[in-house]
Amino acid sequence: MSSSVPPHLITDSRRVHPTVNPKVKLWADILPSSWKPYIQLARIDMISGSLLIFWPCTWSLLAAAYKVKIPTGEVLVQLPTYFFGSVLLHSIGCTWNDICDRKLDAQVEQTKHRPLASGTLSVKSALVFLLAQLVAFLLLLTQLRKQEVLNAMLFGLGAWYPIYPFMKRITHWPQAWLRMKI
């Protein structure tokens, strides 16, 4: 299960991303080098996955606010919580995925440089990091209404996230499972 990556898509030894100019420093590049494996593990330096969670949540918040006439100020206060929750949820998913797929990722050209696949991080370190992410997410949930928390638990951290990495082993469409959780 190997993929060939065209040379023009390789921007550095960490990732394959066609839109990144290798001459431009990324915000994550200014952080201490000891943080970089964790940034890479959680894919915090790649915001697109977080936005795929944030926009549907934001649309739902705006639609609900309009329907039940929630004041604009309250909605604006909730948006940063939704954004950071989306970043955390995406990061939790990426961390869990890499923990589960580390042996498989080590065999694939495109993913063999990920921190767990390459051995840069230990599984124990990744599990501790995952626990910290989960605690941060649960603390963030305390800022939301009870119904929002229930929805986040059922559709975010419920069965959807833990099962996703294993769907790759039984279907050619694991993204369909991933999409259902959003």
ChimeraX commands (.cxc) that place a marker at each C-alpha (Angstrom):
marker #1 position 0.00,0.00,0.00 radius 0.5
marker #1 position 2.36,2.68,-1.23 radius 0.5
marker #1 position 1.71,5.91,-3.03 radius 0.5
marker #1 position 4.04,7.87,-5.21 radius 0.5
marker #1 position 4.15,11.58,-4.48 radius 0.5
marker #1 position 5.07,13.91,-7.33 radius 0.5
marker #1 position 8.20,15.92,-6.44 radius 0.5
marker #1 position 6.45,19.27,-6.92 radius 0.5
marker #1 position 4.08,18.43,-4.04 radius 0.5
marker #1 position 6.84,17.80,-1.51 radius 0.5
marker #1 position 7.41,20.98,0.46 radius 0.5
marker #1 position 9.48,19.67,3.34 radius 0.5
marker #1 position 10.18,16.44,5.17 radius 0.5
marker #1 position 7.07,16.74,7.34 radius 0.5
marker #1 position 4.14,16.74,4.97 radius 0.5
marker #1 position 2.79,16.81,1.47 radius 0.5
marker #1 position 0.77,19.92,0.79 radius 0.5
marker #1 position 0.44,21.41,-2.69 radius 0.5
marker #1 position -0.33,24.97,-1.58 radius 0.5
marker #1 position 2.61,25.57,0.73 radius 0.5
marker #1 position 5.58,27.50,-0.63 radius 0.5
marker #1 position 8.72,25.87,0.86 radius 0.5
marker #1 position 10.45,29.29,1.02 radius 0.5
marker #1 position 7.74,30.73,3.27 radius 0.5
marker #1 position 8.07,30.09,6.98 radius 0.5
marker #1 position 4.96,28.58,8.53 radius 0.5
marker #1 position 3.70,29.85,11.89 radius 0.5
marker #1 position 4.48,26.43,13.38 radius 0.5
marker #1 position 8.12,26.77,12.28 radius 0.5
marker #1 position 8.76,29.49,14.89 radius 0.5
marker #1 position 7.78,27.24,17.81 radius 0.5
marker #1 position 10.36,25.30,19.84 radius 0.5
marker #1 position 11.55,22.18,18.04 radius 0.5
marker #1 position 10.31,19.98,20.91 radius 0.5
marker #1 position 6.72,21.10,20.11 radius 0.5
marker #1 position 6.89,20.35,16.40 radius 0.5
marker #1 position 6.14,16.60,16.56 radius 0.5
marker #1 position 2.98,17.38,18.54 radius 0.5
marker #1 position 1.95,20.14,16.12 radius 0.5
marker #1 position 2.48,17.69,13.26 radius 0.5
marker #1 position 0.66,14.88,15.06 radius 0.5
marker #1 position -2.40,17.07,15.68 radius 0.5
marker #1 position -2.14,18.75,12.23 radius 0.5
marker #1 position -2.65,22.11,13.92 radius 0.5
marker #1 position -0.56,23.71,11.20 radius 0.5
marker #1 position -3.11,22.59,8.59 radius 0.5
marker #1 position -6.35,24.41,9.33 radius 0.5
marker #1 position -8.49,22.97,6.51 radius 0.5
marker #1 position -9.64,19.92,8.49 radius 0.5
marker #1 position -10.70,22.11,11.41 radius 0.5
marker #1 position -12.65,24.37,9.08 radius 0.5
marker #1 position -14.54,21.35,7.73 radius 0.5
marker #1 position -15.86,20.90,11.27 radius 0.5
marker #1 position -16.24,24.60,12.10 radius 0.5
marker #1 position -18.38,25.73,9.15 radius 0.5
marker #1 position -21.25,23.22,9.58 radius 0.5
marker #1 position -21.27,23.95,13.33 radius 0.5
marker #1 position -21.32,27.69,12.68 radius 0.5
marker #1 position -24.08,27.39,10.11 radius 0.5
marker #1 position -26.14,25.37,12.60 radius 0.5
marker #1 position -25.50,27.92,15.35 radius 0.5
marker #1 position -26.59,30.78,13.08 radius 0.5
marker #1 position -29.69,28.94,11.89 radius 0.5
marker #1 position -30.69,28.07,15.47 radius 0.5
marker #1 position -29.98,31.60,16.66 radius 0.5
marker #1 position -32.21,33.00,13.95 radius 0.5
marker #1 position -35.00,30.52,14.67 radius 0.5
marker #1 position -35.11,31.02,18.45 radius 0.5
marker #1 position -33.96,34.65,18.37 radius 0.5
marker #1 position -30.71,34.29,20.32 radius 0.5
marker #1 position -29.13,37.76,20.69 radius 0.5
marker #1 position -26.30,38.53,18.25 radius 0.5
marker #1 position -23.89,39.23,21.12 radius 0.5
marker #1 position -24.42,35.76,22.54 radius 0.5
marker #1 position -23.83,34.20,19.12 radius 0.5
marker #1 position -20.60,36.18,18.67 radius 0.5
marker #1 position -19.41,34.98,22.07 radius 0.5
marker #1 position -20.08,31.35,21.04 radius 0.5
marker #1 position -18.20,31.53,17.70 radius 0.5
marker #1 position -14.66,31.46,19.18 radius 0.5
marker #1 position -15.70,28.52,21.35 radius 0.5
marker #1 position -16.95,26.71,18.24 radius 0.5
marker #1 position -13.72,27.53,16.39 radius 0.5
marker #1 position -11.40,26.31,19.14 radius 0.5
marker #1 position -13.64,23.29,19.67 radius 0.5
marker #1 position -13.35,22.49,15.96 radius 0.5
marker #1 position -9.56,22.78,16.08 radius 0.5
marker #1 position -9.42,20.54,19.15 radius 0.5
marker #1 position -11.83,17.99,17.72 radius 0.5
marker #1 position -9.88,17.80,14.45 radius 0.5
marker #1 position -6.61,17.50,16.37 radius 0.5
marker #1 position -8.00,14.75,18.59 radius 0.5
marker #1 position -9.12,12.85,15.49 radius 0.5
marker #1 position -5.72,13.22,13.81 radius 0.5
marker #1 position -3.86,12.14,16.94 radius 0.5
marker #1 position -6.08,9.09,17.42 radius 0.5
marker #1 position -5.84,8.21,13.72 radius 0.5
marker #1 position -2.04,8.31,13.81 radius 0.5
marker #1 position -1.90,6.22,16.99 radius 0.5
marker #1 position -4.06,3.54,15.37 radius 0.5
marker #1 position -2.39,3.71,11.94 radius 0.5
marker #1 position 1.27,4.18,12.89 radius 0.5
marker #1 position 2.39,0.84,11.41 radius 0.5
marker #1 position 0.37,1.35,8.24 radius 0.5
marker #1 position 1.54,4.97,7.93 radius 0.5
marker #1 position 5.17,3.85,8.13 radius 0.5
marker #1 position 4.67,1.89,4.89 radius 0.5
marker #1 position 3.08,4.72,2.89 radius 0.5
marker #1 position 5.31,7.30,1.21 radius 0.5
marker #1 position 2.95,10.18,1.93 radius 0.5
marker #1 position 2.60,9.39,5.65 radius 0.5
marker #1 position 5.88,7.76,6.65 radius 0.5
marker #1 position 7.26,11.06,7.98 radius 0.5
marker #1 position 4.47,11.52,10.52 radius 0.5
marker #1 position 5.80,11.60,14.10 radius 0.5
marker #1 position 4.53,8.17,15.19 radius 0.5
marker #1 position 5.24,6.42,11.89 radius 0.5
marker #1 position 8.79,7.76,11.81 radius 0.5
marker #1 position 9.44,7.09,15.50 radius 0.5
marker #1 position 9.92,10.78,16.36 radius 0.5
marker #1 position 7.26,10.39,19.07 radius 0.5
marker #1 position 6.52,7.36,21.20 radius 0.5
marker #1 position 3.03,5.93,21.43 radius 0.5
marker #1 position 3.07,6.71,25.16 radius 0.5
marker #1 position 3.82,10.39,24.45 radius 0.5
marker #1 position 1.04,10.47,21.86 radius 0.5
marker #1 position -1.44,8.91,24.31 radius 0.5
marker #1 position -0.55,11.48,26.99 radius 0.5
marker #1 position -0.98,14.24,24.38 radius 0.5
marker #1 position -4.33,12.74,23.34 radius 0.5
marker #1 position -5.46,12.73,26.97 radius 0.5
marker #1 position -4.46,16.41,27.30 radius 0.5
marker #1 position -6.43,17.23,24.14 radius 0.5
marker #1 position -9.48,15.39,25.46 radius 0.5
marker #1 position -9.32,17.24,28.78 radius 0.5
marker #1 position -9.00,20.57,26.94 radius 0.5
marker #1 position -11.99,19.67,24.77 radius 0.5
marker #1 position -14.09,18.66,27.78 radius 0.5
marker #1 position -13.19,21.94,29.51 radius 0.5
marker #1 position -14.24,23.80,26.37 radius 0.5
marker #1 position -17.56,21.95,26.39 radius 0.5
marker #1 position -18.31,23.52,29.78 radius 0.5
marker #1 position -18.70,26.82,27.90 radius 0.5
marker #1 position -21.63,25.48,25.87 radius 0.5
marker #1 position -25.27,24.77,26.64 radius 0.5
marker #1 position -26.21,21.29,27.88 radius 0.5
marker #1 position -27.85,20.31,24.57 radius 0.5
marker #1 position -24.76,21.39,22.62 radius 0.5
marker #1 position -22.57,19.33,24.94 radius 0.5
marker #1 position -24.80,16.30,24.48 radius 0.5
marker #1 position -24.64,16.69,20.69 radius 0.5
marker #1 position -20.85,17.08,20.77 radius 0.5
marker #1 position -20.49,13.92,22.84 radius 0.5
marker #1 position -22.88,11.89,20.71 radius 0.5
marker #1 position -21.66,13.00,17.32 radius 0.5
marker #1 position -18.13,14.18,18.01 radius 0.5
marker #1 position -16.42,11.99,20.54 radius 0.5
marker #1 position -18.94,9.18,20.63 radius 0.5
marker #1 position -18.50,6.17,18.40 radius 0.5
marker #1 position -17.57,8.20,15.31 radius 0.5
marker #1 position -14.01,9.28,16.12 radius 0.5
marker #1 position -12.71,6.09,17.75 radius 0.5
marker #1 position -13.94,3.87,14.91 radius 0.5
marker #1 position -12.77,5.96,11.93 radius 0.5
marker #1 position -9.17,4.62,11.72 radius 0.5
marker #1 position -10.46,1.07,11.63 radius 0.5
marker #1 position -12.93,1.78,8.81 radius 0.5
marker #1 position -9.94,1.93,6.44 radius 0.5
marker #1 position -9.46,-1.76,7.06 radius 0.5
marker #1 position -12.99,-2.77,6.06 radius 0.5
marker #1 position -14.01,-0.27,3.38 radius 0.5
marker #1 position -12.49,1.76,0.55 radius 0.5
marker #1 position -14.63,4.73,1.67 radius 0.5
marker #1 position -13.57,5.57,5.22 radius 0.5
marker #1 position -14.22,9.24,4.42 radius 0.5
marker #1 position -17.95,8.46,4.26 radius 0.5
marker #1 position -17.75,7.41,7.92 radius 0.5
marker #1 position -15.71,10.51,8.72 radius 0.5
marker #1 position -18.29,12.71,7.02 radius 0.5
marker #1 position -21.17,11.17,8.97 radius 0.5
marker #1 position -19.66,12.37,12.23 radius 0.5
marker #1 position -19.66,15.98,11.05 radius 0.5
marker link #1:1,2 radius 0.2
marker link #1:2,3 radius 0.2
marker link #1:3,4 radius 0.2
marker link #1:4,5 radius 0.2
marker link #1:5,6 radius 0.2
marker link #1:6,7 radius 0.2
marker link #1:7,8 radius 0.2
marker link #1:8,9 radius 0.2
marker link #1:9,10 radius 0.2
marker link #1:10,11 radius 0.2
marker link #1:11,12 radius 0.2
marker link #1:12,13 radius 0.2
marker link #1:13,14 radius 0.2
marker link #1:14,15 radius 0.2
marker link #1:15,16 radius 0.2
marker link #1:16,17 radius 0.2
marker link #1:17,18 radius 0.2
marker link #1:18,19 radius 0.2
marker link #1:19,20 radius 0.2
marker link #1:20,21 radius 0.2
marker link #1:21,22 radius 0.2
marker link #1:22,23 radius 0.2
marker link #1:23,24 radius 0.2
marker link #1:24,25 radius 0.2
marker link #1:25,26 radius 0.2
marker link #1:26,27 radius 0.2
marker link #1:27,28 radius 0.2
marker link #1:28,29 radius 0.2
marker link #1:29,30 radius 0.2
marker link #1:30,31 radius 0.2
marker link #1:31,32 radius 0.2
marker link #1:32,33 radius 0.2
marker link #1:33,34 radius 0.2
marker link #1:34,35 radius 0.2
marker link #1:35,36 radius 0.2
marker link #1:36,37 radius 0.2
marker link #1:37,38 radius 0.2
marker link #1:38,39 radius 0.2
marker link #1:39,40 radius 0.2
marker link #1:40,41 radius 0.2
marker link #1:41,42 radius 0.2
marker link #1:42,43 radius 0.2
marker link #1:43,44 radius 0.2
marker link #1:44,45 radius 0.2
marker link #1:45,46 radius 0.2
marker link #1:46,47 radius 0.2
marker link #1:47,48 radius 0.2
marker link #1:48,49 radius 0.2
marker link #1:49,50 radius 0.2
marker link #1:50,51 radius 0.2
marker link #1:51,52 radius 0.2
marker link #1:52,53 radius 0.2
marker link #1:53,54 radius 0.2
marker link #1:54,55 radius 0.2
marker link #1:55,56 radius 0.2
marker link #1:56,57 radius 0.2
marker link #1:57,58 radius 0.2
marker link #1:58,59 radius 0.2
marker link #1:59,60 radius 0.2
marker link #1:60,61 radius 0.2
marker link #1:61,62 radius 0.2
marker link #1:62,63 radius 0.2
marker link #1:63,64 radius 0.2
marker link #1:64,65 radius 0.2
marker link #1:65,66 radius 0.2
marker link #1:66,67 radius 0.2
marker link #1:67,68 radius 0.2
marker link #1:68,69 radius 0.2
marker link #1:69,70 radius 0.2
marker link #1:70,71 radius 0.2
marker link #1:71,72 radius 0.2
marker link #1:72,73 radius 0.2
marker link #1:73,74 radius 0.2
marker link #1:74,75 radius 0.2
marker link #1:75,76 radius 0.2
marker link #1:76,77 radius 0.2
marker link #1:77,78 radius 0.2
marker link #1:78,79 radius 0.2
marker link #1:79,80 radius 0.2
marker link #1:80,81 radius 0.2
marker link #1:81,82 radius 0.2
marker link #1:82,83 radius 0.2
marker link #1:83,84 radius 0.2
marker link #1:84,85 radius 0.2
marker link #1:85,86 radius 0.2
marker link #1:86,87 radius 0.2
marker link #1:87,88 radius 0.2
marker link #1:88,89 radius 0.2
marker link #1:89,90 radius 0.2
marker link #1:90,91 radius 0.2
marker link #1:91,92 radius 0.2
marker link #1:92,93 radius 0.2
marker link #1:93,94 radius 0.2
marker link #1:94,95 radius 0.2
marker link #1:95,96 radius 0.2
marker link #1:96,97 radius 0.2
marker link #1:97,98 radius 0.2
marker link #1:98,99 radius 0.2
marker link #1:99,100 radius 0.2
marker link #1:100,101 radius 0.2
marker link #1:101,102 radius 0.2
marker link #1:102,103 radius 0.2
marker link #1:103,104 radius 0.2
marker link #1:104,105 radius 0.2
marker link #1:105,106 radius 0.2
marker link #1:106,107 radius 0.2
marker link #1:107,108 radius 0.2
marker link #1:108,109 radius 0.2
marker link #1:109,110 radius 0.2
marker link #1:110,111 radius 0.2
marker link #1:111,112 radius 0.2
marker link #1:112,113 radius 0.2
marker link #1:113,114 radius 0.2
marker link #1:114,115 radius 0.2
marker link #1:115,116 radius 0.2
marker link #1:116,117 radius 0.2
marker link #1:117,118 radius 0.2
marker link #1:118,119 radius 0.2
marker link #1:119,120 radius 0.2
marker link #1:120,121 radius 0.2
marker link #1:121,122 radius 0.2
marker link #1:122,123 radius 0.2
marker link #1:123,124 radius 0.2
marker link #1:124,125 radius 0.2
marker link #1:125,126 radius 0.2
marker link #1:126,127 radius 0.2
marker link #1:127,128 radius 0.2
marker link #1:128,129 radius 0.2
marker link #1:129,130 radius 0.2
marker link #1:130,131 radius 0.2
marker link #1:131,132 radius 0.2
marker link #1:132,133 radius 0.2
marker link #1:133,134 radius 0.2
marker link #1:134,135 radius 0.2
marker link #1:135,136 radius 0.2
marker link #1:136,137 radius 0.2
marker link #1:137,138 radius 0.2
marker link #1:138,139 radius 0.2
marker link #1:139,140 radius 0.2
marker link #1:140,141 radius 0.2
marker link #1:141,142 radius 0.2
marker link #1:142,143 radius 0.2
marker link #1:143,144 radius 0.2
marker link #1:144,145 radius 0.2
marker link #1:145,146 radius 0.2
marker link #1:146,147 radius 0.2
marker link #1:147,148 radius 0.2
marker link #1:148,149 radius 0.2
marker link #1:149,150 radius 0.2
marker link #1:150,151 radius 0.2
marker link #1:151,152 radius 0.2
marker link #1:152,153 radius 0.2
marker link #1:153,154 radius 0.2
marker link #1:154,155 radius 0.2
marker link #1:155,156 radius 0.2
marker link #1:156,157 radius 0.2
marker link #1:157,158 radius 0.2
marker link #1:158,159 radius 0.2
marker link #1:159,160 radius 0.2
marker link #1:160,161 radius 0.2
marker link #1:161,162 radius 0.2
marker link #1:162,163 radius 0.2
marker link #1:163,164 radius 0.2
marker link #1:164,165 radius 0.2
marker link #1:165,166 radius 0.2
marker link #1:166,167 radius 0.2
marker link #1:167,168 radius 0.2
marker link #1:168,169 radius 0.2
marker link #1:169,170 radius 0.2
marker link #1:170,171 radius 0.2
marker link #1:171,172 radius 0.2
marker link #1:172,173 radius 0.2
marker link #1:173,174 radius 0.2
marker link #1:174,175 radius 0.2
marker link #1:175,176 radius 0.2
marker link #1:176,177 radius 0.2
marker link #1:177,178 radius 0.2
marker link #1:178,179 radius 0.2
marker link #1:179,180 radius 0.2
marker link #1:180,181 radius 0.2
marker link #1:181,182 radius 0.2
view
